[in-house]
Amino acid sequence: MTVEEVKQETEILLKITGRIDTNTSTQLQAEVLKSLQKMPNLTLDLKECDYVSSAGLRTFLIARHRQKAESSN
């Protein structure tokens, strides 16, 4: 899995390529949380993502909860 961060004016776009599974979800979670610290508007581009396991879905949920918490502050 690779993650490319693209900073735009009002958001950060993370382009994710490959598989999000038990082995890569920790890396993705770290990348997502790092990006959310920079800017609360985050979009995940999964067009080139082949597979998402339940561990990957958990990462999406954590990101959404963190995003909601950051935007309410």
CYANA upper distance limits for C-alpha pairs under 8 A (distance plus 0.5 A):
  1 MET  CA     16 ILE  CA      7.47
  1 MET  CA     17 THR  CA      5.98
  1 MET  CA     18 GLY  CA      4.92
  1 MET  CA     19 ARG  CA      5.96
  1 MET  CA     20 ILE  CA      7.21
  1 MET  CA     24 THR  CA      7.15
  2 THR  CA     16 ILE  CA      6.28
  2 THR  CA     17 THR  CA      5.72
  2 THR  CA     18 GLY  CA      7.11
  3 VAL  CA     14 LEU  CA      6.78
  3 VAL  CA     15 LYS  CA      6.09
  3 VAL  CA     16 ILE  CA      5.17
  3 VAL  CA     17 THR  CA      7.05
  3 VAL  CA     28 LEU  CA      7.95
  3 VAL  CA     31 GLU  CA      8.17
  4 GLU  CA     14 LEU  CA      6.05
  4 GLU  CA     15 LYS  CA      5.54
  4 GLU  CA     16 ILE  CA      7.11
  5 GLU  CA     12 ILE  CA      7.29
  5 GLU  CA     13 LEU  CA      6.36
  5 GLU  CA     14 LEU  CA      5.19
  5 GLU  CA     15 LYS  CA      7.00
  6 VAL  CA     12 ILE  CA      6.28
  6 VAL  CA     13 LEU  CA      5.52
  6 VAL  CA     14 LEU  CA      6.77
  6 VAL  CA     15 LYS  CA      8.18
  7 LYS  CA     11 GLU  CA      6.97
  7 LYS  CA     12 ILE  CA      5.13
  7 LYS  CA     13 LEU  CA      6.84
  8 GLN  CA     12 ILE  CA      6.25
  8 GLN  CA     13 LEU  CA      7.81
 10 THR  CA     41 ASN  CA      7.37
 11 GLU  CA     39 MET  CA      7.10
 11 GLU  CA     40 PRO  CA      7.95
 11 GLU  CA     41 ASN  CA      5.14
 11 GLU  CA     42 LEU  CA      6.02
 11 GLU  CA     43 THR  CA      7.73
 12 ILE  CA     35 SER  CA      7.56
 12 ILE  CA     39 MET  CA      7.39
 12 ILE  CA     41 ASN  CA      6.84
 12 ILE  CA     42 LEU  CA      5.42
 12 ILE  CA     43 THR  CA      6.79
 13 LEU  CA     42 LEU  CA      6.45
 13 LEU  CA     43 THR  CA      5.33
 13 LEU  CA     44 LEU  CA      6.42
 13 LEU  CA     45 ASP  CA      7.36
 14 LEU  CA     32 VAL  CA      8.42
 14 LEU  CA     42 LEU  CA      8.01
 14 LEU  CA     43 THR  CA      6.75
 14 LEU  CA     44 LEU  CA      5.43
 14 LEU  CA     45 ASP  CA      6.40
 15 LYS  CA     44 LEU  CA      6.72
 15 LYS  CA     45 ASP  CA      5.20
 15 LYS  CA     46 LEU  CA      7.06
 15 LYS  CA     48 GLU  CA      8.42
 16 ILE  CA     44 LEU  CA      7.70
 16 ILE  CA     45 ASP  CA      6.56
 16 ILE  CA     46 LEU  CA      6.07
 16 ILE  CA     47 LYS  CA      8.22
 16 ILE  CA     48 GLU  CA      6.99
 16 ILE  CA     49 CYS  CA      6.52
 17 THR  CA     46 LEU  CA      7.58
 17 THR  CA     47 LYS  CA      8.25
 17 THR  CA     48 GLU  CA      5.27
 17 THR  CA     49 CYS  CA      5.22
 17 THR  CA     50 ASP  CA      7.92
 18 GLY  CA     48 GLU  CA      7.00
 18 GLY  CA     49 CYS  CA      5.26
 18 GLY  CA     50 ASP  CA      5.88
 18 GLY  CA     51 TYR  CA      7.63
 19 ARG  CA     24 THR  CA      7.95
 19 ARG  CA     49 CYS  CA      6.41
 19 ARG  CA     50 ASP  CA      5.88
 19 ARG  CA     51 TYR  CA      5.30
 19 ARG  CA     52 VAL  CA      6.77
 20 ILE  CA     24 THR  CA      6.03
 20 ILE  CA     25 SER  CA      6.16
 20 ILE  CA     28 LEU  CA      8.32
 20 ILE  CA     49 CYS  CA      8.02
 20 ILE  CA     50 ASP  CA      8.47
 20 ILE  CA     51 TYR  CA      6.44
 20 ILE  CA     52 VAL  CA      5.25
 20 ILE  CA     53 SER  CA      6.75
 20 ILE  CA     55 ALA  CA      8.22
 20 ILE  CA     56 GLY  CA      5.88
 21 ASP  CA     25 SER  CA      6.08
 21 ASP  CA     51 TYR  CA      7.98
 21 ASP  CA     52 VAL  CA      6.48
 21 ASP  CA     53 SER  CA      5.44
 21 ASP  CA     54 SER  CA      7.93
 21 ASP  CA     55 ALA  CA      6.41
 21 ASP  CA     56 GLY  CA      6.22
 22 THR  CA     26 THR  CA      8.06
 22 THR  CA     53 SER  CA      7.68
 22 THR  CA     55 ALA  CA      6.04
 22 THR  CA     56 GLY  CA      7.78
 24 THR  CA     28 LEU  CA      6.86
 25 SER  CA     29 GLN  CA      6.48
 25 SER  CA     55 ALA  CA      6.61
 25 SER  CA     56 GLY  CA      5.78
 25 SER  CA     59 THR  CA      7.04
 26 THR  CA     30 ALA  CA      6.78
 26 THR  CA     59 THR  CA      8.41
 27 GLN  CA     31 GLU  CA      6.81
 28 LEU  CA     32 VAL  CA      6.55
 28 LEU  CA     59 THR  CA      7.88
 29 GLN  CA     33 LEU  CA      6.58
 29 GLN  CA     59 THR  CA      6.08
 29 GLN  CA     63 ALA  CA      7.99
 30 ALA  CA     34 LYS  CA      6.56
 31 GLU  CA     35 SER  CA      6.69
 32 VAL  CA     36 LEU  CA      6.67
 32 VAL  CA     63 ALA  CA      7.14
 33 LEU  CA     37 GLN  CA      6.83
 33 LEU  CA     63 ALA  CA      7.30
 33 LEU  CA     66 ARG  CA      8.38
 34 LYS  CA     38 LYS  CA      7.33
 35 SER  CA     39 MET  CA      6.88
 35 SER  CA     40 PRO  CA      8.38
 35 SER  CA     42 LEU  CA      7.96
 36 LEU  CA     40 PRO  CA      5.43
 36 LEU  CA     41 ASN  CA      7.74
 36 LEU  CA     42 LEU  CA      7.23
 36 LEU  CA     66 ARG  CA      8.34
 36 LEU  CA     67 GLN  CA      7.31
 40 PRO  CA     67 GLN  CA      6.29
 40 PRO  CA     70 GLU  CA      6.73
 40 PRO  CA     71 SER  CA      6.85
 41 ASN  CA     67 GLN  CA      8.04
 52 VAL  CA     56 GLY  CA      5.93
 52 VAL  CA     57 LEU  CA      7.30
 53 SER  CA     57 LEU  CA      6.95
 54 SER  CA     58 ARG  CA      6.66
 55 ALA  CA     59 THR  CA      6.95
 56 GLY  CA     60 PHE  CA      7.00
 57 LEU  CA     61 LEU  CA      6.88
 58 ARG  CA     62 ILE  CA      6.72
 59 THR  CA     63 ALA  CA      6.65
 60 PHE  CA     64 ARG  CA      6.70
 61 LEU  CA     65 HIS  CA      6.71
 62 ILE  CA     66 ARG  CA      6.64
 63 ALA  CA     67 GLN  CA      6.46
 64 ARG  CA     68 LYS  CA      6.64
 65 HIS  CA     69 ALA  CA      6.72
 66 ARG  CA     70 GLU  CA      6.63
 67 GLN  CA     71 SER  CA      6.66
 68 LYS  CA     72 SER  CA      6.74
 69 ALA  CA     73 ASN  CA      7.19
